[in-house]
């Protein structure tokens, strides 16, 4: 059978066409081309695919085609390792389901109050996306019934096992019909993933996309690091390469805040992202990074797992991780959507053993470069192009992006070119404004109305 090249080559239900159009999807990515024929045929599947490969659309189209919106009960379950990834998956599935009337999708994750989730399950969603621990908790409370699940998806299964979710995943699988379709996606295939796949999948089709130490579009460079001067060396690298958008990875979550403090001292607009943060704080950090109100995100690996931003210019390893798979995950955040990427790594003498793992994988030696030292406090530090305003109203208030744009270009008097990305959540909304005009926009919005109402507005 010839491998399909476009979504039009697939026998997709007509109800999925509006979602594909809304997302602008036409050509299939390699993982979609290899996986979708088997998924649409109802086969179980185990797929190895890197970040940004299009796997969410692959399993999303597969599970949505099996949903009966007229039927009650939960029919599909997608398990993810982190809240951030679950949120991203939920958003993309909602867009893919644009043409499916009366579909209810719920994102159920830990770290947020249980009561609202319990209340929302009074009317069961057809699709559930969530983290294993919280989904199992809701099942054990008899708030969520999985006996009608037709499709089970394990997304980033390797990271879920790294985080200790093996038992919750197996406990949930025991509550789902054995004749369900099982789809497992993982960036790596360690023995634990093979064991899990053997236990949960039936004669799965295997798909492998990617390989090698990095995609050809990513330039990886390595620099000699002085452990006592790592922070100024990081600042020097950012000034030398001047990326518009950078993710700096730290091995320890406590280091993220320290690095942000150091970068702020040098004049950079930086924010931390780590697992100890409250859900709203995490969401606001991601909003500000994605809308260009922050140009450096300093993150731990787990916190950044759900990061779904295509135009990250550079990734910096503040120090190398201890395993090759984490290194691959990190640098895979840049060089996406057909753009060139840049990966910079600071390596101290005691970390040279970790470099050997990369050299073994790419079968080539690594050349180290030196970093020119900073001479005092640097000048010309790039600043974030945008600033973010938070509006304390959202989807539940029937607020839409068009309402916000109308208020900004009307009463606030802004040109549309000064308005950036708009994110609307259930109870709050965020809009990026050109930095130089953010103060005026805030003042005028506070003095005026949005959709005929006076709303509380803050600058983050």
Kinemage of the C-alpha trace (Angstrom):
@kinemage 1
@onewidth
@group {chain A} dominant
@subgroup {mainchain}
@vectorlist {calphas} color= white
{ca unk a 1} P 0.000 0.000 0.000
{ca unk a 2} L 1.309 3.437 -0.962
{ca unk a 3} L 2.143 5.721 1.966
{ca unk a 4} L -0.287 8.676 2.027
{ca unk a 5} L 1.192 12.150 1.535
{ca unk a 6} L -1.712 14.418 2.500
{ca unk a 7} L -4.705 14.270 4.805
{ca unk a 8} L -6.889 14.155 1.681
{ca unk a 9} L -5.367 10.740 0.907
{ca unk a 10} L -6.885 9.313 4.113
{ca unk a 11} L -10.436 8.023 4.533
{ca unk a 12} L -11.294 10.508 7.284
{ca unk a 13} L -14.880 11.231 8.368
{ca unk a 14} L -16.192 14.540 6.924
{ca unk a 15} L -16.663 15.898 10.463
{ca unk a 16} L -12.883 16.066 10.881
{ca unk a 17} L -12.339 18.298 7.828
{ca unk a 18} L -13.219 21.609 9.582
{ca unk a 19} L -10.642 20.913 12.294
{ca unk a 20} L -7.903 20.188 9.775
{ca unk a 21} L -8.807 23.368 7.887
{ca unk a 22} L -8.777 25.428 11.095
{ca unk a 23} L -5.278 24.162 11.919
{ca unk a 24} L -4.062 24.567 8.335
{ca unk a 25} L -3.060 20.917 8.051
{ca unk a 26} L -2.594 19.577 4.509
{ca unk a 27} L 0.615 17.549 4.172
{ca unk a 28} L 1.295 14.642 6.531
{ca unk a 29} L 4.381 14.561 8.720
{ca unk a 30} L 6.393 11.307 8.653
{ca unk a 31} L 4.855 9.965 11.870
{ca unk a 32} L 1.362 10.812 10.635
{ca unk a 33} L 1.976 9.158 7.263
{ca unk a 34} L 3.272 5.981 8.892
{ca unk a 35} L 0.888 5.764 11.843
{ca unk a 36} L -2.482 7.056 10.669
{ca unk a 37} L -3.402 4.228 8.245
{ca unk a 38} L -2.955 1.674 11.054
{ca unk a 39} L -4.669 3.886 13.648
{ca unk a 40} L -7.670 4.552 11.392
{ca unk a 41} L -7.906 0.811 10.720
{ca unk a 42} L -8.296 0.215 14.461
{ca unk a 43} L -4.879 -1.381 15.031
{ca unk a 44} L -2.887 -0.986 18.237
{ca unk a 45} L 0.307 0.993 17.732
{ca unk a 46} L 3.627 1.755 19.392
{ca unk a 47} L 5.407 4.748 17.903
{ca unk a 48} L 8.778 6.295 18.548
{ca unk a 49} L 8.675 9.952 17.541
{ca unk a 50} L 10.506 13.087 18.692
{ca unk a 51} L 8.931 16.250 20.050
{ca unk a 52} L 7.235 18.356 17.381
{ca unk a 53} L 6.670 15.439 14.999
{ca unk a 54} L 2.887 15.774 14.750
{ca unk a 55} L 1.967 12.792 16.903
{ca unk a 56} L -0.897 14.598 18.685
{ca unk a 57} L -2.779 15.007 15.407
{ca unk a 58} L -2.064 11.358 14.581
{ca unk a 59} L -3.669 9.905 17.683
{ca unk a 60} L -6.181 12.765 17.883
{ca unk a 61} L -7.709 12.015 14.493
{ca unk a 62} L -7.734 8.309 15.347
{ca unk a 63} L -9.631 8.678 18.610
{ca unk a 64} L -12.015 11.359 17.302
{ca unk a 65} L -13.149 9.180 14.406
{ca unk a 66} L -14.274 6.567 16.943
{ca unk a 67} L -16.251 8.951 19.140
{ca unk a 68} L -20.034 8.858 19.042
{ca unk a 69} L -21.109 12.333 20.231
{ca unk a 70} L -24.690 11.136 20.663
{ca unk a 71} L -23.611 8.426 23.098
{ca unk a 72} L -22.981 9.118 26.754
{ca unk a 73} L -19.953 8.120 28.780
{ca unk a 74} L -16.219 8.470 28.342
{ca unk a 75} L -15.059 6.881 25.094
{ca unk a 76} L -11.396 7.954 24.849
{ca unk a 77} L -8.655 8.473 27.432
{ca unk a 78} L -5.330 10.211 26.775
{ca unk a 79} L -2.723 10.008 29.545
{ca unk a 80} L 0.126 12.565 29.668
{ca unk a 81} L 3.052 13.020 32.088
{ca unk a 82} L 2.447 16.691 32.990
{ca unk a 83} L -0.289 19.281 33.281
{ca unk a 84} L 1.334 21.434 30.617
{ca unk a 85} L 1.352 18.642 28.053
{ca unk a 86} L -2.223 17.628 28.942
{ca unk a 87} L -3.358 21.233 28.417
{ca unk a 88} L -1.607 21.405 25.040
{ca unk a 89} L -3.075 18.086 23.921
{ca unk a 90} L -6.540 19.145 25.086
{ca unk a 91} L -6.335 22.397 23.111
{ca unk a 92} L -5.263 20.652 19.919
{ca unk a 93} L -7.935 17.962 20.221
{ca unk a 94} L -10.593 20.653 20.691
{ca unk a 95} L -9.422 22.337 17.475
{ca unk a 96} L -9.413 19.025 15.598
{ca unk a 97} L -12.951 18.408 16.872
{ca unk a 98} L -14.275 21.760 15.596
{ca unk a 99} L -16.661 19.995 13.216
{ca unk a 100} L -18.007 17.514 15.807
{ca unk a 101} L -21.140 18.893 17.438
{ca unk a 102} L -21.818 18.374 21.149
{ca unk a 103} L -18.418 16.853 21.920
{ca unk a 104} L -17.316 17.318 25.530
{ca unk a 105} L -13.604 17.081 26.337
{ca unk a 106} L -12.229 17.432 29.874
{ca unk a 107} L -8.623 17.969 30.973
{ca unk a 108} L -8.141 16.362 34.395
{ca unk a 109} L -4.796 16.975 36.090
{ca unk a 110} L -3.384 17.108 39.595
{ca unk a 111} L -2.130 20.273 41.237
{ca unk a 112} L -5.492 22.041 40.961
{ca unk a 113} L -8.576 21.743 43.211
{ca unk a 114} L -10.484 18.483 42.963
{ca unk a 115} L -13.983 19.887 43.602
{ca unk a 116} L -14.446 21.666 40.229
{ca unk a 117} L -13.346 18.539 38.406
{ca unk a 118} L -15.793 16.403 40.383
{ca unk a 119} L -18.575 18.841 39.529
{ca unk a 120} L -17.667 18.860 35.830
{ca unk a 121} L -17.967 15.065 35.685
{ca unk a 122} L -21.668 15.190 36.557
{ca unk a 123} L -22.041 15.162 32.767
{ca unk a 124} L -19.346 12.707 31.618
{ca unk a 125} L -17.042 13.880 28.824
{ca unk a 126} L -16.612 11.713 25.748
{ca unk a 127} L -12.867 12.473 25.772
{ca unk a 128} L -10.639 12.750 28.842
{ca unk a 129} L -7.056 14.054 28.720
{ca unk a 130} L -5.191 13.928 32.002
{ca unk a 131} L -2.319 12.873 34.208
{ca unk a 132} L -2.417 9.278 35.513
{ca unk a 133} L -2.548 10.142 39.221
{ca unk a 134} L -5.516 12.514 39.041
{ca unk a 135} L -7.463 10.358 36.573
{ca unk a 136} L -7.020 7.314 38.832
{ca unk a 137} L -8.113 9.362 41.864
{ca unk a 138} L -11.325 10.353 40.085
{ca unk a 139} L -11.961 6.767 39.033
{ca unk a 140} L -11.462 5.530 42.582
{ca unk a 141} L -13.973 8.131 43.801
{ca unk a 142} L -16.476 6.708 41.290
{ca unk a 143} L -16.643 10.128 39.596
{ca unk a 144} L -15.228 8.832 36.312
{ca unk a 145} L -16.334 5.609 34.608
{ca unk a 146} L -13.916 4.119 32.066
{ca unk a 147} L -15.924 1.039 31.137
{ca unk a 148} L -16.948 2.599 27.824
{ca unk a 149} L -13.454 3.642 26.689
{ca unk a 150} L -12.721 2.611 23.110
{ca unk a 151} L -9.280 4.204 22.714
{ca unk a 152} L -6.461 4.499 25.266
{ca unk a 153} L -3.506 6.760 24.385
{ca unk a 154} L -0.246 6.909 26.335
{ca unk a 155} L 1.532 10.097 25.250
{ca unk a 156} L 5.232 10.495 26.093
{ca unk a 157} L 5.103 7.139 27.833
{ca unk a 158} L 8.823 7.140 28.621
{ca unk a 159} L 8.506 10.306 30.684
{ca unk a 160} L 5.451 8.941 32.510
{ca unk a 161} L 7.488 5.915 33.566
{ca unk a 162} L 10.394 8.182 34.588
{ca unk a 163} L 7.965 10.040 36.844
{ca unk a 164} L 6.766 6.858 38.552
{ca unk a 165} L 3.377 6.514 36.839
{ca unk a 166} L 3.800 2.834 35.931
{ca unk a 167} L 1.354 1.520 38.572
{ca unk a 168} L -1.351 4.189 38.031
{ca unk a 169} L -1.236 3.500 34.276
{ca unk a 170} L -1.644 -0.237 34.817
{ca unk a 171} L -4.414 0.336 37.372
{ca unk a 172} L -6.321 2.471 34.878
{ca unk a 173} L -5.798 -0.042 32.080
{ca unk a 174} L -7.435 -2.734 34.219
{ca unk a 175} L -10.583 -0.594 34.374
{ca unk a 176} L -10.834 -0.208 30.604
{ca unk a 177} L -12.310 -2.864 28.262
{ca unk a 178} L -9.694 -5.261 26.935
{ca unk a 179} L -10.906 -4.830 23.359
{ca unk a 180} L -10.053 -1.111 23.332
{ca unk a 181} L -7.558 0.290 20.846
{ca unk a 182} L -4.193 1.088 22.463
{ca unk a 183} L -1.806 3.749 21.128
{ca unk a 184} L 1.564 4.290 22.805
{ca unk a 185} L 3.854 7.174 21.821
{ca unk a 186} L 7.349 7.558 23.239
{ca unk a 187} L 10.462 9.506 22.318
{ca unk a 188} L 12.614 6.563 23.435
{ca unk a 189} L 12.136 2.798 23.649
{ca unk a 190} L 13.866 1.604 26.843
{ca unk a 191} L 13.131 -1.896 28.172
{ca unk a 192} L 10.440 -0.534 30.504
{ca unk a 193} L 8.471 0.798 27.524
{ca unk a 194} L 8.741 -2.558 25.753
{ca unk a 195} L 7.438 -4.279 28.888
{ca unk a 196} L 4.529 -1.861 29.171
{ca unk a 197} L 3.658 -2.234 25.490
{ca unk a 198} L 3.667 -6.031 25.763
{ca unk a 199} L 1.260 -5.843 28.696
{ca unk a 200} L -1.151 -3.290 27.234
{ca unk a 201} L -1.124 -3.592 23.424
{ca unk a 202} L -2.360 -6.339 21.110
{ca unk a 203} L -0.096 -7.146 18.139
{ca unk a 204} L 0.822 -3.482 17.730
{ca unk a 205} L 2.087 -1.928 14.535
{ca unk a 206} L 5.509 -0.389 15.175
{ca unk a 207} L 6.472 3.025 13.816
{ca unk a 208} L 9.811 4.752 14.275
{ca unk a 209} L 10.460 8.306 13.147
{ca unk a 210} L 13.648 10.266 13.689
{ca unk a 211} L 16.964 9.061 14.938
{ca unk a 212} L 20.520 10.299 15.178
{ca unk a 213} L 21.753 12.683 17.785
{ca unk a 214} L 19.813 15.628 16.377
{ca unk a 215} L 17.892 16.787 13.316
{ca unk a 216} L 20.070 18.270 10.586
{ca unk a 217} L 18.519 21.697 11.139
{ca unk a 218} L 19.958 22.010 14.666
{ca unk a 219} L 23.456 23.394 15.122
{ca unk a 220} L 24.916 22.011 18.371
{ca unk a 221} L 27.890 23.815 19.963
{ca unk a 222} L 29.721 23.065 23.183
{ca unk a 223} L 31.557 25.493 25.466
{ca unk a 224} L 34.042 25.120 28.298
{ca unk a 225} L 32.305 26.103 31.539
{ca unk a 226} L 33.755 27.380 34.793
{ca unk a 227} L 31.410 26.129 37.566
{ca unk a 228} L 32.082 29.291 39.572
{ca unk a 229} L 31.212 31.580 36.634
{ca unk a 230} L 28.500 29.619 34.861
{ca unk a 231} L 25.855 32.396 35.206
{ca unk a 232} L 27.954 35.168 33.588
{ca unk a 233} L 29.053 32.687 30.937
{ca unk a 234} L 25.401 31.998 30.145
{ca unk a 235} L 24.760 35.733 29.838
{ca unk a 236} L 27.780 36.049 27.533
{ca unk a 237} L 26.447 33.263 25.271
{ca unk a 238} L 23.023 34.901 25.038
{ca unk a 239} L 24.654 38.193 24.084
{ca unk a 240} L 26.953 36.528 21.549
{ca unk a 241} L 24.232 34.601 19.706
{ca unk a 242} L 21.370 37.003 20.484
{ca unk a 243} L 18.452 34.552 20.039
{ca unk a 244} L 15.002 36.140 20.137
{ca unk a 245} L 13.584 33.212 22.120
{ca unk a 246} L 15.598 30.858 24.349
{ca unk a 247} L 14.908 27.960 26.705
{ca unk a 248} L 17.645 27.372 29.292
{ca unk a 249} L 17.507 23.895 30.860
{ca unk a 250} L 18.683 23.249 34.416
{ca unk a 251} L 19.149 19.825 35.990
{ca unk a 252} L 17.804 20.960 39.380
{ca unk a 253} L 14.574 22.891 39.865
{ca unk a 254} L 16.187 25.083 42.556
{ca unk a 255} L 18.709 26.259 39.975
{ca unk a 256} L 15.992 27.725 37.757
{ca unk a 257} L 15.185 30.571 40.160
{ca unk a 258} L 18.885 31.286 40.772
{ca unk a 259} L 19.592 31.487 37.048
{ca unk a 260} L 16.621 33.814 36.500
{ca unk a 261} L 17.959 36.088 39.243
{ca unk a 262} L 21.393 36.154 37.631
{ca unk a 263} L 20.009 36.922 34.179
{ca unk a 264} L 17.811 39.677 35.600
{ca unk a 265} L 20.956 41.210 37.131
{ca unk a 266} L 22.425 41.411 33.631
{ca unk a 267} L 19.237 42.970 32.253
{ca unk a 268} L 17.552 39.991 30.569
{ca unk a 269} L 13.786 39.381 30.686
{ca unk a 270} L 13.740 35.857 32.103
{ca unk a 271} L 11.175 33.673 33.876
{ca unk a 272} L 11.455 30.331 35.680
{ca unk a 273} L 9.318 27.241 35.072
{ca unk a 274} L 9.495 24.342 37.524
{ca unk a 275} L 7.324 21.732 39.205
{ca unk a 276} L 6.842 23.557 42.518
{ca unk a 277} L 4.874 26.398 40.945
{ca unk a 278} L 1.103 26.824 41.261
{ca unk a 279} L -0.896 26.002 38.149
{ca unk a 280} L -1.892 29.598 37.381
{ca unk a 281} L 1.699 30.792 37.784
{ca unk a 282} L 2.918 28.079 35.394
{ca unk a 283} L 0.253 28.976 32.845
{ca unk a 284} L 1.128 32.657 33.008
{ca unk a 285} L 4.825 31.959 32.518
{ca unk a 286} L 4.063 29.887 29.412
{ca unk a 287} L 1.682 32.559 28.113
{ca unk a 288} L 4.333 35.255 28.509
{ca unk a 289} L 7.034 33.168 26.866
{ca unk a 290} L 4.878 32.147 23.909
{ca unk a 291} L 3.613 35.698 23.281
{ca unk a 292} L 7.119 37.249 23.401
{ca unk a 293} L 6.692 39.085 26.719
{ca unk a 294} L 9.651 37.069 27.991
{ca unk a 295} L 12.609 36.086 25.824
{ca unk a 296} L 14.373 33.612 28.151
{ca unk a 297} L 12.595 30.708 29.840
{ca unk a 298} L 14.656 28.879 32.484
{ca unk a 299} L 13.112 25.462 33.028
{ca unk a 300} L 13.483 22.071 34.637
{ca unk a 301} L 12.996 19.090 32.325
{ca unk a 302} L 9.691 17.896 33.769
{ca unk a 303} L 8.124 21.363 33.750
{ca unk a 304} L 9.064 21.950 30.117
{ca unk a 305} L 7.784 18.576 28.927
{ca unk a 306} L 4.505 20.062 27.678
{ca unk a 307} L 6.097 23.074 26.003
{ca unk a 308} L 4.501 23.335 22.570
{ca unk a 309} L 6.044 26.407 20.950
{ca unk a 310} L 7.405 26.029 17.420
{ca unk a 311} L 9.619 29.105 17.109
{ca unk a 312} L 12.224 28.676 19.858
{ca unk a 313} L 15.440 30.051 18.412
{ca unk a 314} L 17.868 28.435 20.854
{ca unk a 315} L 18.148 25.877 23.630
{ca unk a 316} L 20.900 26.183 26.236
{ca unk a 317} L 22.028 23.376 28.506
{ca unk a 318} L 23.089 25.240 31.654
{ca unk a 319} L 24.765 21.937 32.416
{ca unk a 320} L 24.518 18.696 30.491
{ca unk a 321} L 21.939 16.149 31.650
{ca unk a 322} L 23.197 12.778 32.808
{ca unk a 323} L 21.609 10.752 29.983
{ca unk a 324} L 21.503 11.050 26.219
{ca unk a 325} L 17.709 10.820 25.901
{ca unk a 326} L 17.157 13.922 28.039
{ca unk a 327} L 19.743 15.762 25.945
{ca unk a 328} L 17.843 14.809 22.778
{ca unk a 329} L 14.536 15.962 24.274
{ca unk a 330} L 16.048 19.299 25.214
{ca unk a 331} L 17.632 20.196 21.902
{ca unk a 332} L 14.512 18.960 20.097
{ca unk a 333} L 12.701 22.058 21.378
{ca unk a 334} L 14.504 24.186 18.789
{ca unk a 335} L 14.649 23.706 15.028
{ca unk a 336} L 10.935 22.912 14.727
{ca unk a 337} L 8.371 23.728 12.045
{ca unk a 338} L 11.043 23.723 9.337
{ca unk a 339} L 13.179 26.398 10.993
{ca unk a 340} L 16.868 26.189 11.833
{ca unk a 341} L 17.710 25.613 15.486
{ca unk a 342} L 20.622 26.270 17.805
{ca unk a 343} L 21.679 24.198 20.824
{ca unk a 344} L 24.383 25.565 23.153
{ca unk a 345} L 25.829 23.519 26.004
{ca unk a 346} L 27.942 24.664 28.951
{ca unk a 347} L 30.201 21.787 30.030
{ca unk a 348} L 32.461 21.814 33.079
{ca unk a 349} L 35.469 19.508 33.330
{ca unk a 350} L 33.683 17.055 35.636
{ca unk a 351} L 30.837 16.724 33.071
{ca unk a 352} L 33.082 15.601 30.203
{ca unk a 353} L 32.020 11.995 30.739
{ca unk a 354} L 28.498 12.948 29.672
{ca unk a 355} L 29.862 14.306 26.406
{ca unk a 356} L 31.129 10.836 25.563
{ca unk a 357} L 27.533 9.607 25.385
{ca unk a 358} L 26.741 12.217 22.741
{ca unk a 359} L 29.921 11.446 20.803
{ca unk a 360} L 29.042 7.740 20.832
{ca unk a 361} L 25.550 8.427 19.518
{ca unk a 362} L 26.667 10.746 16.712
{ca unk a 363} L 29.856 8.762 15.995
{ca unk a 364} L 31.917 11.953 15.826
{ca unk a 365} L 34.080 13.906 18.286
{ca unk a 366} L 32.863 17.134 19.875
{ca unk a 367} L 34.941 20.308 19.646
{ca unk a 368} L 34.871 22.692 22.583
{ca unk a 369} L 34.853 26.470 22.279
{ca unk a 370} L 35.745 29.147 24.786
{ca unk a 371} L 33.430 31.937 25.890
{ca unk a 372} L 34.624 35.529 25.773
{ca unk a 373} L 34.266 36.913 29.329
{ca unk a 374} L 31.858 39.729 30.114
{ca unk a 375} L 33.469 43.083 30.817
{ca unk a 376} L 31.299 44.506 33.596
{ca unk a 377} L 27.543 44.799 33.161
{ca unk a 378} L 26.747 44.260 29.484
{ca unk a 379} L 25.101 46.835 27.250
{ca unk a 380} L 22.565 46.202 24.536
{ca unk a 381} L 20.842 43.309 26.287
{ca unk a 382} L 17.841 42.364 24.106
{ca unk a 383} L 14.500 43.157 25.718
{ca unk a 384} L 11.168 41.421 25.274
{ca unk a 385} L 9.209 42.921 22.393
{ca unk a 386} L 5.846 42.598 24.116
{ca unk a 387} L 4.188 43.015 27.511
{ca unk a 388} L 1.204 41.009 28.765
{ca unk a 389} L -2.076 42.356 30.125
{ca unk a 390} L -4.310 40.008 32.128
{ca unk a 391} L -8.059 40.528 31.908
{ca unk a 392} L -10.087 38.930 34.701
{ca unk a 393} L -12.742 37.459 32.402
{ca unk a 394} L -12.729 34.575 29.957
{ca unk a 395} L -14.739 31.946 28.109
{ca unk a 396} L -17.259 31.514 30.925
{ca unk a 397} L -17.988 35.244 30.588
{ca unk a 398} L -18.420 34.731 26.821
{ca unk a 399} L -15.356 36.856 26.157
{ca unk a 400} L -13.732 36.243 22.775
{ca unk a 401} L -10.441 37.400 21.228
{ca unk a 402} L -12.412 39.636 18.869
{ca unk a 403} L -13.940 41.466 21.834
{ca unk a 404} L -10.472 42.231 23.189
{ca unk a 405} L -9.166 43.385 19.809
{ca unk a 406} L -12.231 45.598 19.390
{ca unk a 407} L -11.675 47.274 22.750
{ca unk a 408} L -7.974 47.838 22.062
{ca unk a 409} L -8.422 49.281 18.569
{ca unk a 410} L -11.570 51.185 19.562
{ca unk a 411} L -11.636 52.876 22.969
{ca unk a 412} L -7.936 52.245 23.657
{ca unk a 413} L -6.932 53.628 20.256
{ca unk a 414} L -4.211 51.064 19.454
{ca unk a 415} L -3.239 50.084 15.924
{ca unk a 416} L -3.855 46.404 15.264
{ca unk a 417} L -0.132 45.883 14.607
{ca unk a 418} L 0.562 46.655 18.290
{ca unk a 419} L -1.572 43.684 19.384
{ca unk a 420} L 0.054 40.283 19.676
{ca unk a 421} L -1.089 36.840 20.754
{ca unk a 422} L -4.358 36.530 22.703
{ca unk a 423} L -5.051 33.590 25.034
{ca unk a 424} L -8.547 33.126 26.457
{ca unk a 425} L -8.995 30.775 29.441
{ca unk a 426} L -12.246 29.968 31.279
{ca unk a 427} L -11.985 32.809 33.823
{ca unk a 428} L -9.198 35.054 32.521
{ca unk a 429} L -7.607 36.234 29.291
{ca unk a 430} L -4.161 37.443 28.281
{ca unk a 431} L -3.183 39.800 25.481
{ca unk a 432} L 0.303 40.746 24.344
{ca unk a 433} L 0.850 44.436 23.570
{ca unk a 434} L 3.900 46.050 21.978
{ca unk a 435} L 6.097 46.951 24.944
{ca unk a 436} L 6.196 50.689 24.253
{ca unk a 437} L 2.397 50.920 24.104
{ca unk a 438} L 1.455 48.566 26.962
{ca unk a 439} L 1.140 51.353 29.550
{ca unk a 440} L -1.208 53.390 27.395
{ca unk a 441} L -3.277 50.302 26.545
{ca unk a 442} L -3.628 49.400 30.228
{ca unk a 443} L -4.650 52.928 31.220
{ca unk a 444} L -7.266 53.249 28.488
{ca unk a 445} L -8.724 49.767 28.972
{ca unk a 446} L -9.144 50.414 32.677
{ca unk a 447} L -10.923 53.673 31.912
{ca unk a 448} L -13.155 52.081 29.263
{ca unk a 449} L -15.149 48.914 28.745
{ca unk a 450} L -14.766 45.551 27.041
{ca unk a 451} L -17.956 44.164 25.552
{ca unk a 452} L -19.899 46.818 27.447
{ca unk a 453} L -18.436 45.895 30.842
{ca unk a 454} L -15.750 47.301 33.100
{ca unk a 455} L -13.278 44.544 33.854
{ca unk a 456} L -10.246 44.234 36.127
{ca unk a 457} L -7.053 44.431 34.087
{ca unk a 458} L -3.457 43.987 35.269
{ca unk a 459} L -0.031 44.088 33.674
{ca unk a 460} L 2.046 41.018 34.398
